[in-house]
Structure formats: structure tokens, C-alpha cells
Amino acid sequence: MANEWVKIELEGANNDGGVRRYTIADGTSISKGTLLALSDPRTVTASTWNSIRFGGVASEEHLANVGVTTISAWTNGIFTANASGAIIVGEAICGMNNQVTASGAGTTLGSTAGKGAGILGYALEDAADGEDLTVRLSL
């Protein structure tokens, strides 16, 4: 997948990035550094243009059709991500297609805007559309 998230610093109680385990379909391939969309019950897949809830960033690769149905994800740290649209330092961010966008930038957040897993964290610098920037992931 394009625009993989790259870890800079992992935070959390054990400096492990707050790793969480999720269910994932055996037939799904996920690259390390992929932004994960969250669904019920505690299941993830790669984020898409209409992802509105997030589980974190894949901390490992998941190969399709090998019998593995779990994946771990980072939820707490500093990462480099790619901007979709202009973003201002300190602005709350959400995501789509493995990129970050300003939380109020005409996304399909719907009723999750400004709530829980609909907000990934915030920008640590300004970025123009398509530019890489440093973000604080905090889920």
C-alpha cells in the first residue's frame, strides 16, 4: 500500500506504542505501517476513503490465506504520515486511504467527528496536500 506510516517514537506504558490485537480476515493482506479501519466486533482492515473509525497503525505485516486471523496495531506514538489536503500544526487529524486529513476538511466523519476512534491524534507540523508530516497518534 502507498503512503505507509513510519514510526518515529513509540509511546505508552512500555514504550511499545500501545500495541493492541485485533481480528482480521484470513484473506486480507496488510503491510506494516497501514492505517487500520475499525469495525465491530474489534475487527480491522485497511482504511479507505470512507473510514470513520480507526484501530491504529499495523505494527506487522499480515499475509493473506495463511490461517492467521489477528494483527497487532500501534495506537500511541509519533509517526510520519502523508497529508491529504492542507493541515495546520496542532490540528486534529483523521484518515483515509492511509493518509491523514484535517478532521474538519470535508471528510465523511459524520457523527463520529471529534469523537473517540474518529480522531487519530493531531499534527505536529504544517503540511500541504501530498506532503509528509509528523503526527501524534493517540487512540
C-alpha positions as CSV (number, residue, x, y, z in Angstrom):
1,M,0.0,0.0,0.0
2,A,1.2,3.5,-0.7
3,N,1.8,6.2,2.0
4,E,2.8,3.8,4.8
5,W,3.0,5.4,8.2
6,V,6.6,5.3,9.5
7,K,7.2,5.2,13.3
8,I,9.5,7.8,14.8
9,E,8.8,7.2,18.6
10,L,6.6,4.7,20.3
11,E,4.9,5.8,23.5
12,G,2.8,4.1,26.1
13,A,3.5,2.4,29.4
14,N,6.1,0.1,27.9
15,N,7.2,2.4,25.1
16,D,5.7,-0.2,22.8
17,G,3.2,2.1,21.0
18,G,0.2,0.8,23.0
19,V,0.0,-2.3,20.8
20,R,-3.5,-3.8,20.6
21,R,-4.5,-7.1,18.9
22,Y,-7.5,-7.1,16.6
23,T,-9.3,-9.7,14.5
24,I,-8.6,-9.6,10.7
25,A,-9.9,-11.7,7.9
26,D,-7.5,-14.5,6.9
27,G,-7.9,-13.5,3.2
28,T,-6.7,-9.9,3.8
29,S,-3.1,-8.7,3.1
30,I,-1.9,-5.7,5.2
31,S,1.5,-4.1,5.0
32,K,3.3,-2.9,8.1
33,G,2.5,0.9,8.5
34,T,-1.0,0.7,7.1
35,L,-3.7,2.8,8.8
36,L,-6.4,0.4,10.0
37,A,-10.2,1.0,10.0
38,L,-12.1,-0.4,12.9
39,S,-15.4,-2.2,12.8
40,D,-17.5,-4.4,15.2
41,P,-16.5,-6.7,16.8
42,R,-12.9,-5.5,17.3
43,T,-12.1,-6.2,13.7
44,V,-9.8,-4.2,11.3
45,T,-9.0,-3.8,7.7
46,A,-7.0,-1.2,5.7
47,S,-8.5,2.3,5.8
48,T,-10.4,3.5,2.8
49,W,-11.8,6.8,1.6
50,N,-14.9,6.4,3.9
51,S,-13.2,5.1,7.0
52,I,-14.6,6.9,10.0
53,R,-13.2,4.8,13.0
54,F,-9.7,3.7,13.4
55,G,-7.9,0.9,15.2
56,G,-4.3,2.1,14.8
57,V,-1.4,1.5,12.5
58,A,-0.4,-2.0,11.6
59,S,2.8,-2.9,13.5
60,E,3.3,-6.1,11.5
61,E,2.6,-7.5,8.1
62,H,-0.4,-9.7,7.6
63,L,-0.3,-12.2,4.8
64,A,-3.5,-13.4,3.2
65,N,-4.6,-17.0,3.3
66,V,-2.1,-18.4,5.8
67,G,-4.6,-19.1,8.6
68,V,-3.7,-16.1,10.8
69,T,-6.8,-14.1,11.9
70,T,-5.2,-11.5,14.2
71,I,-2.9,-8.5,13.8
72,S,-1.3,-6.1,16.2
73,A,-1.5,-2.3,15.8
74,W,0.2,0.7,17.3
75,T,-2.1,3.2,18.9
76,N,0.3,5.6,20.7
77,G,3.3,7.4,19.3
78,I,4.9,9.8,16.8
79,F,4.8,8.9,13.1
80,T,5.4,10.3,9.7
81,A,2.3,10.2,7.6
82,N,1.2,11.7,4.2
83,A,-1.3,14.6,4.1
84,S,-4.5,14.6,2.0
85,G,-5.2,18.3,1.9
86,A,-3.6,21.1,3.8
87,I,-3.1,20.5,7.6
88,I,-2.1,23.1,10.2
89,V,0.1,22.3,13.2
90,G,-2.0,21.3,16.2
91,E,-5.0,20.4,14.1
92,A,-6.9,17.2,15.0
93,I,-6.5,14.6,12.3
94,C,-8.5,11.7,10.9
95,G,-7.6,9.5,8.0
96,M,-8.5,8.0,4.7
97,N,-6.6,5.8,2.2
98,N,-3.7,5.5,4.5
99,Q,-3.3,9.3,4.6
100,V,-4.2,11.9,7.2
101,T,-6.5,14.8,6.8
102,A,-7.7,17.7,9.0
103,S,-10.7,16.5,11.0
104,G,-12.9,19.2,9.6
105,A,-11.8,19.0,6.0
106,G,-15.0,17.8,4.3
107,T,-14.3,14.2,5.2
108,T,-17.0,11.5,5.7
109,L,-16.7,11.6,9.5
110,G,-20.4,12.0,10.0
111,S,-21.5,11.6,13.6
112,T,-18.0,10.5,14.8
113,A,-16.4,13.9,14.1
114,G,-14.5,14.9,17.2
115,K,-15.2,11.7,19.0
116,G,-13.2,8.6,20.1
117,A,-11.7,6.5,17.3
118,G,-12.8,9.0,14.6
119,I,-9.9,11.3,15.6
120,L,-6.4,9.8,15.2
121,G,-4.5,12.5,17.1
122,Y,-3.0,15.8,15.9
123,A,-0.5,17.3,13.5
124,L,2.9,18.3,14.9
125,E,3.7,20.5,11.9
126,D,2.1,22.2,8.9
127,A,1.7,20.2,5.6
128,A,0.4,20.8,2.1
129,D,-1.5,18.3,0.1
130,G,0.6,15.2,-0.6
131,E,3.4,16.3,1.8
132,D,4.7,14.1,4.6
133,L,4.3,15.4,8.1
134,T,4.9,14.3,11.7
135,V,1.8,13.4,13.6
136,R,0.9,12.3,17.1
137,L,-1.2,9.1,17.0
138,S,-3.3,8.9,20.1
139,L,-6.1,6.3,20.1
